[in-house]
Amino acid sequence: MAKFQIYTYMFRPVTENQTEIPFEEFQQINVQDSLDRKQDLTGEVLDDDKKLKFKFNDVEYAHKMYIGQNGIYVFRIANSGHKPAKVETDFKVVKQENHPSCLVIIDNRKDRQIIAIEKNSAFGKDPSLAVILQTTLRKALQSYRLTLDVTPKFHTSEFWQVVDASMMLKGIESVDFPFAYPNLPEISDMVGEYMNNVARQTNSEPTLHLKGQNNESLTLSRKDLWLLSAIKACAASGRPILIKPKGSDLRRIGVDSPVYEEISDVALTGLGQKDLFDSKFQAIVEFLNTIKLAYE
């Protein structure tokens, strides 16, 4: 089985021109229209395989596209910045170019916005493949006055593990819930219309700060439906929650519980070969359909 870490990509409008686009041209771009067509525009970028160049810090990462249909993209990207590997032949050790690759699956179907990145040793943390993808797509979308964030989903159970441990000690001083700019309907529904309106009207990604009154501990209940929705919204959009236990350091929820899903190796074998029955594509669609908005 191949293991993939699950990410989401969330769009935001660009209201100030910090690009190389001339001011007059920038002003003529209808940012609301771009937001309305955000996934169509992203699809246009991913469909143009000749112009699609993955770059980060002047390093270009080669890629090979296998599938690009119905809003689903499957490609492999090579780590061009990987150091040469030492190999030994006939008792001689030499350095040999080594560009290991990693499989990426993007679900750009309507209101999905999911990226699955294969878990292997091809890429490290500096830069991570998620950062390379984010940087490339941001560059391609800036002419539409759009940007996006590629962030890892996490399990909501991590929140309650920290809460339960903190309540057994001195309690919880405060909690911060950072909400993404509204662009995925299901997540926006979790956040609520008030916070969505605040985001749009103030051009912000609002954070709800809860602090115990009178220096007392917060009351956080699993029966509180609004609280459950707030936790799910953060976990689904990959926005880490901050918890400050009394007498302890700030805890960042969303780091220790990444979401992984697995797909059969058979489904990923021979992706570049013609398949009259589209069995590989159908297997990938089934895999993507199992990915949930939020994970407990």
C-alpha positions as CSV (number, residue, x, y, z in Angstrom):
1,M,0.0,0.0,0.0
2,A,1.2,3.5,-0.8
3,K,0.8,6.1,1.9
4,F,-0.2,9.7,1.3
5,Q,-0.4,12.7,3.5
6,I,-3.6,14.7,3.0
7,Y,-3.5,18.5,2.4
8,T,-6.1,21.1,1.5
9,Y,-5.6,24.3,-0.6
10,M,-7.5,27.4,0.4
11,F,-7.7,30.5,-1.7
12,R,-7.5,34.1,-0.7
13,P,-8.0,37.3,-2.7
14,V,-5.0,39.7,-3.3
15,T,-6.1,43.3,-2.7
16,E,-2.7,45.0,-2.8
17,N,-0.4,44.9,-5.7
18,Q,2.9,43.3,-4.5
19,T,3.7,41.7,-7.8
20,E,5.3,42.8,-11.1
21,I,1.9,43.5,-12.7
22,P,1.5,47.1,-13.8
23,F,-0.8,49.1,-11.4
24,E,-3.4,49.8,-14.1
25,E,-3.5,46.2,-15.3
26,F,-3.8,45.0,-11.6
27,Q,-6.7,47.4,-11.0
28,Q,-8.6,46.0,-14.0
29,I,-8.6,42.4,-12.8
30,N,-11.9,41.6,-11.2
31,V,-10.9,39.8,-8.0
32,Q,-14.4,38.7,-7.2
33,D,-14.7,37.0,-10.6
34,S,-11.4,35.3,-9.9
35,L,-12.6,34.0,-6.6
36,D,-15.8,32.7,-8.2
37,R,-13.7,30.9,-10.8
38,K,-10.8,29.9,-8.5
39,Q,-10.9,26.2,-9.3
40,D,-11.4,26.7,-13.0
41,L,-8.4,29.0,-13.1
42,T,-6.3,26.5,-11.1
43,G,-7.4,23.8,-13.6
44,E,-6.2,25.9,-16.5
45,V,-2.8,26.1,-14.8
46,L,-2.6,22.4,-14.2
47,D,-3.8,21.6,-17.7
48,D,-1.0,23.5,-19.4
49,D,1.7,20.9,-18.8
50,K,4.2,22.7,-21.1
51,K,4.0,25.9,-19.1
52,L,3.6,24.3,-15.7
53,K,7.0,24.7,-14.0
54,F,7.6,23.8,-10.4
55,K,10.1,26.1,-8.9
56,F,11.5,27.2,-5.5
57,N,14.5,29.5,-4.8
58,D,15.6,29.3,-8.5
59,V,15.6,25.5,-8.5
60,E,13.2,23.9,-11.0
61,Y,11.8,20.5,-10.2
62,A,11.0,18.2,-13.1
63,H,7.7,16.6,-13.2
64,K,5.7,14.0,-15.3
65,M,2.0,14.3,-15.7
66,Y,0.1,11.0,-15.9
67,I,-3.5,11.9,-15.5
68,G,-5.3,15.2,-16.0
69,Q,-9.0,14.7,-16.5
70,N,-12.3,15.7,-14.9
71,G,-10.5,17.9,-12.3
72,I,-8.2,15.2,-11.1
73,Y,-4.4,15.4,-11.7
74,V,-1.8,12.7,-11.0
75,F,1.9,13.5,-11.5
76,R,5.3,12.6,-10.2
77,I,7.8,15.3,-9.3
78,A,11.5,14.8,-8.9
79,N,13.8,16.4,-6.3
80,S,16.2,18.2,-8.6
81,G,17.9,19.7,-5.5
82,H,18.8,16.3,-4.0
83,K,22.5,15.8,-3.3
84,P,24.4,13.3,-5.5
85,A,24.4,9.8,-4.1
86,K,27.6,7.8,-3.4
87,V,27.7,4.5,-5.3
88,E,30.4,1.8,-5.4
89,T,31.3,-0.1,-8.6
90,D,34.3,-2.3,-9.0
91,F,35.6,-1.2,-5.6
92,K,35.5,2.5,-6.6
93,V,33.2,5.0,-4.8
94,V,31.8,7.7,-7.1
95,K,29.1,10.3,-6.9
96,Q,26.1,9.8,-9.1
97,E,23.2,12.2,-9.8
98,N,20.1,11.2,-7.8
99,H,16.8,12.8,-8.3
100,P,14.2,10.7,-6.4
101,S,10.6,11.4,-7.1
102,C,7.3,11.6,-5.3
103,L,3.7,11.1,-6.5
104,V,1.2,13.9,-6.1
105,I,-2.6,13.6,-6.6
106,I,-4.7,16.8,-6.8
107,D,-8.5,16.7,-6.5
108,N,-9.7,20.0,-8.1
109,R,-13.3,18.9,-8.6
110,K,-15.8,21.4,-7.5
111,D,-15.5,22.3,-3.7
112,R,-12.9,19.6,-3.1
113,Q,-9.5,21.3,-3.1
114,I,-7.5,18.3,-1.9
115,I,-3.8,17.4,-2.4
116,A,-2.4,14.0,-1.5
117,I,1.4,13.8,-1.3
118,E,3.1,10.4,-1.3
119,K,5.0,9.7,1.9
120,N,8.6,8.7,1.0
121,S,12.1,10.0,1.3
122,A,12.3,12.0,-2.0
123,F,11.7,15.4,-0.3
124,G,12.7,16.7,3.1
125,K,11.4,19.6,5.1
126,D,13.5,22.4,3.5
127,P,11.8,22.9,1.2
128,S,8.9,20.4,1.6
129,L,7.0,19.4,-1.5
130,A,3.9,21.1,-0.1
131,V,5.9,24.4,0.0
132,I,7.1,23.9,-3.6
133,L,3.5,23.2,-4.8
134,Q,2.2,26.2,-2.9
135,T,4.9,28.5,-4.3
136,T,4.4,27.4,-7.9
137,L,0.6,27.7,-7.8
138,R,0.8,31.1,-6.0
139,K,3.1,32.4,-8.8
140,A,0.7,31.1,-11.5
141,L,-2.4,32.6,-9.9
142,Q,-1.1,36.0,-9.1
143,S,-2.1,37.4,-12.5
144,Y,-5.7,36.7,-11.4
145,R,-5.2,38.4,-8.0
146,L,-5.4,35.1,-6.2
147,T,-3.2,33.3,-3.8
148,L,-3.6,30.1,-1.9
149,D,-2.2,28.1,1.1
150,V,-1.4,24.4,0.9
151,T,-1.8,23.2,4.5
152,P,-2.0,19.7,6.1
153,K,-5.2,18.4,7.5
154,F,-5.1,17.2,11.1
155,H,-7.2,15.1,13.5
156,T,-9.6,16.9,15.9
157,S,-8.8,14.3,18.6
158,E,-5.4,16.1,19.1
159,F,-7.4,19.1,20.5
160,W,-9.2,17.0,23.1
161,Q,-6.1,15.1,24.1
162,V,-4.4,18.4,25.1
163,V,-7.6,19.8,26.7
164,D,-8.1,16.6,28.8
165,A,-4.4,16.6,29.9
166,S,-4.6,20.3,30.8
167,M,-7.8,20.1,32.7
168,M,-6.3,17.4,34.9
169,L,-3.7,19.9,36.0
170,K,-4.4,23.7,36.3
171,G,-6.9,24.1,33.4
172,I,-6.8,26.2,30.3
173,E,-6.1,29.9,30.1
174,S,-7.0,30.6,26.5
175,V,-7.7,29.1,23.0
176,D,-7.3,30.7,19.6
177,F,-9.2,29.4,16.6
178,P,-7.8,30.8,13.3
179,F,-10.3,30.6,10.5
180,A,-9.5,30.5,6.8
181,Y,-10.8,33.1,4.4
182,P,-14.2,31.8,3.2
183,N,-13.9,29.8,0.0
184,L,-15.1,26.2,0.7
185,P,-18.8,26.1,1.4
186,E,-18.7,23.2,3.9
187,I,-16.0,24.8,6.0
188,S,-17.7,28.2,5.8
189,D,-20.9,26.6,7.1
190,M,-18.9,25.3,10.1
191,V,-17.5,28.7,10.9
192,G,-20.8,30.5,10.6
193,E,-22.0,33.6,8.6
194,Y,-20.9,36.1,11.2
195,M,-17.2,35.2,11.0
196,N,-17.4,34.8,7.2
197,N,-18.8,38.3,6.9
198,V,-16.0,39.6,9.2
199,A,-13.4,38.0,6.9
200,R,-14.9,39.5,3.7
201,Q,-15.6,43.0,5.1
202,T,-12.2,43.3,6.8
203,N,-10.1,41.4,4.3
204,S,-8.9,39.1,7.0
205,E,-8.5,35.6,8.2
206,P,-10.2,36.1,11.6
207,T,-9.1,34.4,14.8
208,L,-11.6,33.7,17.6
209,H,-9.8,34.3,21.0
210,L,-11.4,32.6,24.0
211,K,-10.0,33.6,27.4
212,G,-11.2,32.5,30.8
213,Q,-12.9,35.4,32.6
214,N,-11.8,36.5,36.0
215,N,-8.5,34.5,35.5
216,E,-10.6,31.3,35.6
217,S,-10.2,28.3,33.4
218,L,-12.1,28.0,30.2
219,T,-15.1,25.5,30.0
220,L,-14.7,23.4,26.9
221,S,-17.3,20.7,26.4
222,R,-17.7,18.0,23.8
223,K,-21.4,18.7,23.9
224,D,-20.9,22.2,22.6
225,L,-21.9,22.0,18.9
226,W,-20.5,25.4,18.0
227,L,-17.1,24.4,19.6
228,L,-17.1,21.1,17.7
229,S,-17.7,23.0,14.4
230,A,-14.9,25.5,15.1
231,I,-12.4,22.6,15.8
232,K,-13.5,20.8,12.7
233,A,-13.2,24.0,10.6
234,C,-9.6,24.5,11.7
235,A,-8.7,20.8,11.2
236,A,-10.3,20.7,7.8
237,S,-8.6,23.8,6.5
238,G,-5.2,23.0,8.1
239,R,-5.2,26.0,10.5
240,P,-3.5,25.0,13.8
241,I,-5.4,25.8,17.0
242,L,-3.4,27.5,19.8
243,I,-4.1,26.3,23.4
244,K,-2.5,28.0,26.4
245,P,-2.7,25.7,29.5
246,K,-2.3,27.5,32.8
247,G,1.3,27.5,34.0
248,S,2.5,25.8,30.8
249,D,3.8,26.7,27.3
250,L,1.6,27.5,24.4
251,R,0.5,24.3,22.5
252,R,0.0,24.3,18.8
253,I,-2.7,21.8,17.8
254,G,-2.3,20.4,14.3
255,V,1.3,19.4,14.3
256,D,1.3,15.9,15.9
257,S,-1.7,14.3,14.2
258,P,-1.4,14.6,10.4
259,V,-3.9,12.8,8.2
260,Y,-2.8,9.9,6.1
261,E,-4.7,7.7,3.6
262,E,-3.5,4.6,1.7
263,I,-4.1,3.4,-1.8
264,S,-3.2,0.0,-3.4
265,D,0.2,-0.1,-5.1
266,V,-1.6,-1.8,-8.0
267,A,-3.6,1.3,-8.7
268,L,-0.4,3.3,-9.1
269,T,1.5,0.9,-11.3
270,G,1.8,1.7,-14.9
271,L,0.1,5.1,-14.7
272,G,1.6,6.2,-18.0
273,Q,0.2,3.2,-20.0
274,K,-3.0,3.3,-21.9
275,D,-5.9,1.7,-20.2
276,L,-9.0,1.0,-22.2
277,F,-11.2,0.7,-19.2
278,D,-9.7,3.6,-17.2
279,S,-9.3,1.3,-14.3
280,K,-6.3,3.3,-12.8
281,F,-8.3,6.5,-13.0
282,Q,-11.3,4.9,-11.4
283,A,-9.2,3.5,-8.6
284,I,-7.8,7.0,-7.9
285,V,-11.3,8.5,-8.0
286,E,-12.4,5.9,-5.4
287,F,-9.4,6.8,-3.3
288,L,-10.1,10.5,-3.4
289,N,-13.8,9.9,-2.6
290,T,-12.8,8.3,0.7
291,I,-10.9,11.5,1.8
292,K,-13.1,13.3,4.4
293,L,-13.5,17.0,5.0
294,A,-12.6,16.6,8.7
295,Y,-11.1,13.7,10.6
296,E,-11.7,12.8,14.3
